[in-house]
Amino acid sequence: MEPHSFSTLNRSQRRRLAGSGFLYKGVVMPKKIPNKVRINLELPKAVKDRVERLRKASEAESMSEVIRFSIAVYELLWSAQKDGSDIVIRNPDGTESELHLLPMSVDHRK
């Protein structure tokens, strides 16, 4: 498949990529696992609304798909940062800003 922005792919192309479990555009796409486990998440309404907005904007089939993809991207970024890489966002005007992920051990409830 030709390289594309994930958002420009149609649903069947995204589903095929997400189900294949390979590296695409620097992101390890989550492979669909036949042994699924159902979990219940308690989220603030504002977070649920953000996930739903992202689902609509990305044309994902479900909020679960958004969460699975988000975890794959976070894992990739976290691993790269842990290994000493800088995560850089290059803006259309050529300027760059570094992305710093928060440590997972931070308790945000304080």
NORJO-V73568 format. One record per residue. N is the residue number from 1. RES is the residue in one letter. OMEGA is omega in radians with two decimals (* if undefined). Layout:
# NORJO-V73568
n->N res->RES omega->OMEGA
n->N res->RES omega->OMEGA
This chain:
# NORJO-V73568
n->1 res->M omega->3.10
n->2 res->E omega->3.07
n->3 res->P omega->3.10
n->4 res->H omega->2.92
n->5 res->S omega->-3.11
n->6 res->F omega->-3.08
n->7 res->S omega->3.14
n->8 res->T omega->3.12
n->9 res->L omega->3.08
n->10 res->N omega->-3.04
n->11 res->R omega->-3.10
n->12 res->S omega->3.09
n->13 res->Q omega->3.12
n->14 res->R omega->-3.13
n->15 res->R omega->3.13
n->16 res->R omega->3.11
n->17 res->L omega->-3.10
n->18 res->A omega->-3.13
n->19 res->G omega->-3.05
n->20 res->S omega->3.07
n->21 res->G omega->3.12
n->22 res->F omega->-3.12
n->23 res->L omega->3.12
n->24 res->Y omega->3.13
n->25 res->K omega->3.09
n->26 res->G omega->-3.12
n->27 res->V omega->3.06
n->28 res->V omega->-3.12
n->29 res->M omega->-3.12
n->30 res->P omega->3.10
n->31 res->K omega->3.10
n->32 res->K omega->-3.08
n->33 res->I omega->-3.11
n->34 res->P omega->3.12
n->35 res->N omega->-3.11
n->36 res->K omega->3.07
n->37 res->V omega->3.12
n->38 res->R omega->3.04
n->39 res->I omega->3.06
n->40 res->N omega->3.12
n->41 res->L omega->3.03
n->42 res->E omega->-3.09
n->43 res->L omega->2.98
n->44 res->P omega->-3.11
n->45 res->K omega->-3.14
n->46 res->A omega->3.12
n->47 res->V omega->3.09
n->48 res->K omega->3.12
n->49 res->D omega->3.10
n->50 res->R omega->3.12
n->51 res->V omega->3.14
n->52 res->E omega->3.08
n->53 res->R omega->3.12
n->54 res->L omega->3.09
n->55 res->R omega->3.14
n->56 res->K omega->-3.10
n->57 res->A omega->-3.10
n->58 res->S omega->-3.10
n->59 res->E omega->3.05
n->60 res->A omega->-3.10
n->61 res->E omega->-3.09
n->62 res->S omega->3.04
n->63 res->M omega->3.09
n->64 res->S omega->3.11
n->65 res->E omega->3.10
n->66 res->V omega->-3.11
n->67 res->I omega->3.11
n->68 res->R omega->-3.14
n->69 res->F omega->3.13
n->70 res->S omega->3.12
n->71 res->I omega->3.13
n->72 res->A omega->3.13
n->73 res->V omega->3.14
n->74 res->Y omega->3.13
n->75 res->E omega->3.11
n->76 res->L omega->-3.13
n->77 res->L omega->-3.13
n->78 res->W omega->-3.13
n->79 res->S omega->3.13
n->80 res->A omega->3.14
n->81 res->Q omega->3.14
n->82 res->K omega->3.14
n->83 res->D omega->3.06
n->84 res->G omega->3.14
n->85 res->S omega->2.99
n->86 res->D omega->3.09
n->87 res->I omega->-2.99
n->88 res->V omega->3.04
n->89 res->I omega->3.12
n->90 res->R omega->-3.12
n->91 res->N omega->3.14
n->92 res->P omega->3.14
n->93 res->D omega->3.10
n->94 res->G omega->3.10
n->95 res->T omega->-3.11
n->96 res->E omega->3.01
n->97 res->S omega->-3.10
n->98 res->E omega->3.12
n->99 res->L omega->3.11
n->100 res->H omega->3.10
n->101 res->L omega->3.09
n->102 res->L omega->3.06
n->103 res->P omega->-3.13
n->104 res->M omega->-3.07
n->105 res->S omega->-3.13
n->106 res->V omega->3.10
n->107 res->D omega->-3.07
n->108 res->H omega->-3.12
n->109 res->R omega->-3.10
n->110 res->K omega->*
